[in-house]
Amino acid sequence: MRIVVCCTEMKPAPWIAGLSAALPGATVEEWRPGAPQADHAVVWAPPQQLFDEQPRLKGVFNTGAGVDALLKLRLPPEAVLVRLDDAGMSVQMAEFVCHALVRHFRELDGYERDAAEGRWSFRRPRPRSDFPVGVMGLGVLGQRVAQAVAGFEFPVRGWSRGAKDVPGVQCFAGAQQFDAFLAGTRVLVNLLPLTPETENIMNRATLGRLLPAGYVINVARGAHLVDEDLLALLDGGHLAGAALDVFRTEPLPPGHPFWAHPRITVTPHTSARTLRDESIAQIARKIRAFEQGEPLVGVVDLQRGY
C-alpha cells in the first residue's frame, strides 16, 4: 500500500513518520510532481496537480473537518473523500464558543475597558433565560458545542438540514423550521459546512430575524457571513456584537472594518486546530478500515458537500 502526503502549510515529516508507525508495511512519502501512483492521499489544501497525476487514488483523507476547498477541485472519479470527524477538535470548539458566549453574557469586555481606565464598575446580572443560544449545524462538532452550552444552563436550540435528536437541545430541521429557529435565538453560533446552499446564509434577512440585541459567533467559514450585512445590523443597533474566527479572506486584510469595530472580536481561525497525533491515529484507523472493507465514518457525500 502506497500513501502520499500533501499538506500545504504543514511540515510533512511528522505526518509521514506518524502514519508509517501506525501503518507498518505501508510506503508513506511526501507527494511531489511525478510521484508513483498511490492508493491513498492524506491532504490539506492540495493542488489540482496532485489529483491530475494520481487518477487511481482509492481514498482521499482530509486532515480537517471542512472539505469545501477540496470540493472545488476535480477529484479522481473512483476516490472516496473522507474527513476527520473529531480528532480533538470538538472539545476545542466547545471551549472556544463557551468562552465567547460567557464573555458576552457576563459583559467582560465592558469590565475590561473599565479596568483599563481604573474604574471599579458594576453591571446588573442578566438572566440566562433571556439568552437562548442557537447552534446552526448539529454534526459532531455542533452537538458537542450545543451540549457544552447547555451545561451552563442557557436555553439551547439547534438547527440542521435533517432532523436530529440531541439531549438538552430544542431541535429544528429544514427550511420550513429555519425562521422559527432564528426568531427564538439571541446568540447565534454557526457550525454549518460550507455548501452552495449555506453560502451567505448569515445575511441581513436572517440575522435580522434574531431576537433584539443578538450576538453572532462564527467558527465555521467566512463565506457563510455577508460582511456588509453584519456591519449594518451592528451599526443599526439590532445586533449587540459578534465574535468572528473565520473570514472570506484569510489572513483578514489590513484595513478591513472588522479589525476596528468596537463590537467585533476577531481571532485568527484558531477555534479548533488540527491536533496532529490524534489526526494521524484517526486517519490510520480509517485507512485500515477502508482496506479491510469495513464501514467508514466521515465519508463525504459529494452532492451534499459534507
C-alpha positions in Angstrom: 0.0 0.0 0.0 1.4 3.4 -1.0 0.3 6.6 0.7 1.2 10.2 -0.4 1.1 13.1 2.0 0.4 16.6 0.7 -0.4 19.0 3.5 0.1 22.7 2.5 1.4 24.9 5.3 2.3 21.9 7.4 5.6 20.1 7.8 5.1 16.7 6.1 7.8 14.8 8.0 5.9 14.3 11.3 2.8 13.2 9.3 4.9 10.7 7.3 6.6 9.4 10.4 3.3 9.0 12.3 1.5 7.3 9.5 4.4 5.0 8.9 4.4 3.9 12.5 0.7 3.5 12.6 0.6 1.5 9.3 3.5 -0.9 9.3 4.2 -2.2 5.8 2.8 0.8 4.0 5.0 3.1 2.0 4.3 6.7 3.1 6.0 9.6 1.3 5.6 13.2 0.6 3.8 13.9 -2.7 5.9 15.6 -5.4 5.1 16.1 -9.0 5.8 12.9 -11.0 5.5 10.6 -7.9 4.4 7.0 -8.5 0.8 6.1 -8.3 -0.5 5.8 -4.8 -3.5 4.1 -3.2 -4.4 6.8 -0.8 -3.6 10.5 -0.3 -3.6 12.4 3.1 -4.1 16.1 2.2 -4.8 19.6 3.3 -5.2 22.3 0.6 -3.5 20.2 -2.1 -3.1 21.5 -5.7 -5.1 20.2 -8.6 -1.9 18.7 -10.0 -1.9 16.0 -7.3 -5.3 14.6 -8.4 -4.4 15.0 -12.1 -1.3 12.9 -11.6 -3.0 10.4 -9.3 -6.1 9.2 -11.2 -6.2 5.8 -9.5 -6.4 7.0 -5.9 -8.9 5.0 -3.9 -9.1 7.2 -0.8 -8.5 10.9 -0.1 -8.3 11.6 3.6 -8.6 15.3 4.6 -6.7 16.4 7.7 -9.7 18.6 8.8 -13.4 18.5 9.1 -14.2 21.1 6.4 -13.9 19.9 2.8 -15.3 22.9 0.9 -11.9 23.7 -0.6 -11.4 20.1 -1.8 -14.8 20.1 -3.5 -13.7 22.9 -5.8 -11.1 20.5 -7.3 -11.5 17.7 -9.7 -11.1 14.5 -7.7 -10.2 11.1 -9.2 -13.5 9.5 -10.3 -13.3 6.4 -8.1 -11.8 8.1 -5.0 -13.7 8.2 -1.7 -13.3 11.5 0.1 -13.1 11.2 3.9 -13.0 13.9 6.5 -11.9 14.0 10.1 -14.9 13.6 12.4 -13.3 14.9 15.6 -9.7 14.2 16.5 -9.7 16.6 19.4 -11.4 19.4 17.6 -14.8 19.2 19.2 -13.6 19.9 22.7 -11.6 22.9 21.4 -14.6 24.2 19.6 -16.8 23.8 22.6 -14.4 25.7 24.9 -14.0 28.5 22.3 -17.7 29.0 21.8 -18.4 28.8 25.5 -15.7 31.4 26.2 -17.1 33.8 23.6 -20.6 33.3 24.9 -19.8 33.8 28.5 -17.6 36.8 27.7 -20.5 38.5 26.0 -23.2 37.4 28.5 -21.2 38.4 31.6 -20.2 41.7 29.8 -16.5 41.0 30.5 -15.5 43.3 27.6 -17.1 46.2 29.4 -15.3 45.3 32.7 -12.0 45.1 30.8 -12.5 48.5 29.4 -13.4 49.9 32.8 -10.4 48.3 34.4 -8.1 49.8 31.8 -9.4 53.2 32.9 -9.1 52.4 36.6 -12.8 52.2 37.2 -14.5 49.8 39.7 -17.8 49.2 37.9 -21.0 47.2 38.4 -23.4 45.6 35.8 -26.7 44.1 36.8 -26.7 40.3 36.3 -28.7 39.2 33.3 -30.9 36.0 33.4 -29.8 33.2 31.2 -33.3 32.6 30.1 -33.1 35.9 28.1 -30.1 34.5 26.1 -31.3 31.5 24.1 -28.4 30.1 22.1 -29.0 28.7 18.6 -26.4 26.4 17.1 -26.6 26.0 13.3 -25.2 22.7 12.3 -25.6 19.6 14.5 -22.8 17.3 13.3 -20.1 16.0 15.7 -18.8 19.5 16.4 -22.2 21.2 16.6 -23.6 18.6 19.0 -20.6 18.9 21.3 -20.9 22.7 21.4 -24.6 22.6 22.0 -24.3 20.2 24.9 -21.4 22.2 26.4 -23.5 25.4 26.2 -26.4 23.6 27.9 -24.1 22.7 30.7 -24.0 26.5 31.6 -27.9 26.3 31.8 -28.6 28.5 28.8 -31.6 27.6 26.7 -30.2 25.8 23.6 -31.7 25.4 20.2 -30.2 23.6 17.3 -30.9 23.7 13.5 -29.8 21.2 10.9 -30.7 20.2 7.4 -32.1 16.9 8.6 -33.9 16.0 11.8 -31.7 15.4 14.8 -32.4 14.5 18.4 -29.8 16.0 20.8 -30.5 15.7 24.6 -31.0 19.1 26.2 -31.4 20.8 22.9 -34.6 22.0 21.2 -34.0 20.8 17.6 -35.3 22.4 14.4 -34.8 21.0 10.9 -35.1 22.0 7.3 -36.0 25.2 5.6 -39.6 25.1 6.9 -38.3 25.5 10.5 -35.4 27.9 9.9 -37.3 31.1 10.6 -38.8 29.7 13.8 -35.3 28.7 14.9 -33.9 32.2 14.3 -36.9 34.0 15.8 -36.2 32.4 19.2 -32.5 32.8 19.2 -30.4 35.7 20.7 -26.9 34.2 20.4 -26.3 32.5 17.0 -23.4 30.0 16.7 -22.5 28.9 13.2 -21.1 25.4 12.7 -22.5 24.6 9.3 -20.5 23.0 6.5 -19.9 25.4 3.6 -22.0 24.4 0.6 -23.7 26.3 -2.2 -26.9 26.2 -0.1 -25.3 27.6 3.1 -23.0 30.3 1.5 -24.2 33.7 2.6 -26.7 32.2 5.0 -25.9 34.8 7.6 -27.2 37.9 5.9 -29.4 41.0 6.6 -32.6 39.0 6.4 -31.6 36.0 8.5 -29.6 37.9 11.1 -32.4 40.4 11.3 -34.8 37.7 12.5 -32.7 37.1 15.7 -34.1 38.5 18.9 -33.1 42.2 19.5 -29.5 42.7 20.8 -28.5 39.4 19.1 -24.9 38.2 19.1 -23.1 36.2 16.4 -20.4 33.6 16.8 -18.9 32.3 13.5 -16.5 29.4 13.8 -17.3 27.7 10.5 -16.4 29.5 7.3 -16.1 33.2 6.4 -18.3 32.8 3.3 -21.3 31.9 5.5 -21.4 35.6 6.5 -22.2 38.6 4.4 -19.8 41.1 6.0 -21.6 44.3 5.0 -24.9 43.0 6.4 -23.4 42.2 9.8 -21.8 45.7 10.0 -25.1 47.3 9.0 -27.0 45.4 11.7 -24.4 46.2 14.3 -24.4 49.9 13.5 -28.2 50.0 13.3 -28.4 48.5 16.8 -30.2 45.2 16.1 -27.1 43.2 16.9 -25.1 43.8 20.0 -21.8 42.2 18.8 -20.0 39.4 17.1 -17.1 37.0 17.7 -15.6 36.0 14.4 -12.9 33.4 14.0 -13.2 32.8 10.2 -13.2 35.2 7.3 -13.7 35.3 3.5 -10.1 36.3 3.0 -7.5 34.9 5.5 -5.5 36.4 7.0 -8.0 39.2 7.4 -6.7 42.1 5.3 -5.3 45.2 7.0 -7.9 47.9 7.0 -10.9 45.6 7.0 -13.7 47.1 9.1 -13.9 44.1 11.4 -10.4 45.0 12.9 -11.5 48.3 14.3 -15.2 47.7 15.0 -15.8 48.2 18.8 -18.4 45.3 19.0 -16.5 42.7 17.0 -13.9 40.4 18.4 -11.5 38.9 15.8 -9.4 35.8 16.3 -7.2 34.2 13.6 -9.0 31.0 12.7 -8.0 29.3 15.9 -11.2 28.0 17.4 -10.3 24.3 16.7 -6.8 23.5 15.4 -5.8 20.2 13.9 -4.1 18.0 16.6 -1.5 16.0 14.7 -1.2 12.9 16.8 -4.9 12.4 17.2 -5.5 13.1 13.5 -2.8 10.6 12.4 -4.4 7.9 14.6 -7.8 8.5 13.2 -6.7 8.6 9.6 -4.7 5.4 10.1 -7.8 3.7 11.5 -9.9 4.9 8.6 -7.3 3.6 6.0 -7.2 0.2 7.7 -11.0 0.0 7.7 -11.0 1.0 4.0 -8.5 -1.7 3.1 -10.5 -4.3 5.0 -13.8 -3.4 3.5 -15.2 -2.1 6.8 -17.7 0.8 7.1 -16.1 4.2 7.2 -17.1 7.2 9.4 -16.7 10.6 7.8 -17.3 9.7 4.1 -18.3 12.9 2.3 -21.4 12.9 0.2 -20.1 14.9 -2.8 -23.6 16.0 -3.8 -24.4 17.5 -0.3 -20.9 18.7 0.2 -20.3 17.2 3.7 
